[in-house]
Amino acid sequence: MALELTDSNFQTQVLESDKLTVVDFWAEWCGPCRAIGPVIEELSKEYDGRINVGKVNVDQNPDLSVNYGITSIPAILFIKGGKVVDKQIGAVPKSVLDKKIAAHL
């Protein structure tokens, strides 16, 4: 299951991790966010142990959204070594995310 990431645990769960972390910025009221939610959960199960997968609710964690310049959701950031190495804005097929993950493993 995808990690619930917050303003308070983002540093330890994502920035200090030695693994690639896929971070989904979303909101409950966002239709495309709800559409891609099951894909994010699939990635979490499929890559369990190899990467981290988490979700940031933008309404509950506004600081993270501002820090990463999130202006459109869903926004999926790929973070490795504390830095954003790739990103995807908008809902896309799982195959697009798989390719991005493979490029950074």
C-alpha positions in Angstrom: 0.0 0.0 0.0 1.2 3.5 -0.8 2.7 5.5 2.1 0.7 8.4 3.3 3.2 11.2 3.1 2.8 14.4 5.1 4.7 17.7 5.8 6.1 16.0 9.0 7.3 12.7 7.6 8.4 13.6 4.0 12.0 14.3 5.1 12.6 10.9 6.6 10.4 8.8 4.3 11.4 10.4 1.0 14.4 12.8 1.1 16.5 10.5 3.4 15.6 7.3 1.6 18.2 5.6 -0.5 15.5 4.2 -2.8 13.6 5.9 -5.7 10.4 7.3 -4.3 7.3 7.9 -6.5 5.2 10.6 -4.9 1.6 11.2 -6.1 0.3 14.7 -5.2 -3.5 14.4 -5.2 -6.8 15.7 -3.7 -10.1 14.0 -2.9 -12.0 16.4 -5.1 -9.8 15.8 -8.2 -11.3 13.3 -10.7 -8.1 12.5 -12.5 -6.4 11.9 -9.1 -9.1 9.4 -8.2 -8.7 7.7 -11.6 -4.9 7.2 -11.2 -5.2 6.2 -7.5 -5.5 2.5 -8.2 -2.5 2.6 -10.6 -0.4 4.1 -7.8 -1.5 1.3 -5.5 -0.6 -1.3 -8.2 2.9 0.3 -8.5 3.3 0.1 -4.7 2.6 -3.7 -4.7 4.5 -4.4 -7.9 7.7 -2.7 -6.9 7.4 -3.5 -3.1 10.9 -3.5 -1.6 12.6 -2.0 -4.6 11.1 1.5 -4.5 8.9 3.6 -2.2 5.5 4.8 -3.4 3.6 7.5 -1.5 0.8 9.9 -1.8 0.6 13.5 -0.6 -2.9 15.0 -0.1 -2.3 18.6 -1.3 -5.2 20.0 0.9 -3.7 18.6 4.1 -0.1 19.2 3.3 0.1 22.7 1.6 3.8 23.2 2.5 5.0 20.3 0.4 2.9 21.4 -2.6 4.4 24.9 -2.4 7.9 23.6 -1.9 7.7 21.5 -5.0 5.8 24.0 -7.1 2.7 21.8 -7.6 0.2 23.8 -9.5 -1.7 21.0 -11.3 -2.7 17.6 -10.0 -2.3 14.8 -10.2 1.4 15.5 -10.2 3.8 12.5 -9.8 7.3 13.2 -8.8 10.2 10.7 -8.9 12.6 11.5 -6.2 16.0 9.8 -5.7 18.8 10.9 -3.4 16.7 13.8 -2.2 16.3 15.3 -5.7 13.5 15.3 -8.2 14.8 13.2 -11.1 11.6 13.1 -13.2 7.9 14.1 -13.0 4.6 13.4 -14.7 1.7 15.9 -14.6 -1.8 14.5 -15.2 -3.3 11.0 -15.3 -1.4 8.6 -17.6 -1.5 4.9 -18.3 0.5 2.6 -15.9 3.0 1.8 -18.8 4.2 5.5 -18.8 5.0 5.3 -15.1 6.6 1.9 -15.4 9.0 3.3 -18.1 9.9 6.3 -15.9 10.5 4.0 -12.9 12.7 1.6 -14.9 14.8 4.6 -16.1 15.7 5.5 -12.5 16.2 2.0 -10.9 
